Amino acid sequence: MRIFLSVILVTFFLSSCVSKKEIFYLQDVDDYNNSPVSYQDITIQPNDILKISVGALVPETAKPYNRNFQGDMRQNSLEIMKLEGYLVSKDKTIDFPNLGAISVEGMTTAQLEEHIRKKLTDEGHLVQPSVTIRILNAKVTVLGEVNSPGTYSFTEESITLLQAIGFAGDLTIRGKRDDVLVMREVDGVRKVTHLDLTSSSWLESPFYFVKPNDVIVVNQNPPKVTSAGYVGDIGTLLGLTSVILSVIILVTR
């Protein structure tokens, strides 16, 4: 009986040691307490869909520069707004009413707002115009060992990597937390990085914030740590203990 209890205690001890190493996020996060957050500007990319709203000192004069949505239902439907938005072409241009083709290459939404506002003013279209721009189809794809893999849309200006993983229901117990793959395309260049979520060093990396169209891939742990140190249920624990106990009895006879 004493041997049986000893085996159970050793099993739990070993499992707890592995779990801290394999499961816990941000294990040294206290080292980053009160550290500054570096926000990044997101440049407009091909296939982005933009909602551009133009106002003016005399509101009626701005109507020709806005795409009108018909009815309240259409105004409240994000999918309809996407269909009515400005699609950024492969050559990074949009076709804007009365202004023609406008290049958005290398611009953030704030920079494009100022660019259009200046064109409307300098070319005599409107007096004291205002321009606001939002990206309507920002999305992130989370694949692999997460509870709900898929593509998730977001309307915020930016979200963090952990928020994106939260959309997917967190990593499963089999997810490899110390080697999460993130793929990103910016201005025609593909960037790939591997992040260790058990450490906190990635909090200061360019991948702390997710950018539209990022792909996050969580691979499975090797078979020897598939359970990440946790015993799935009491039956598994008793089965494992029984095997160990049988071996001990045979050896000590």
CORKAHU-V349937 format. One record per helix or strand of 2 or more residues. SS is the DSSP state (H for helix, E for strand). FROM is the first residue (numbers start at 1). LEN is the number of residues. If there is no record, write none. Layout:
SS | FROM | LEN
SS | FROM | LEN
This chain:
H | 2 | 21
H | 29 | 4
E | 49 | 7
H | 59 | 7
H | 71 | 6
H | 78 | 7
E | 86 | 2
E | 93 | 4
E | 100 | 4
H | 109 | 14
E | 130 | 6
E | 139 | 6
E | 150 | 4
E | 159 | 2
H | 161 | 7
E | 175 | 12
E | 189 | 7
H | 201 | 4
E | 209 | 2
E | 215 | 6
H | 223 | 3
H | 234 | 19
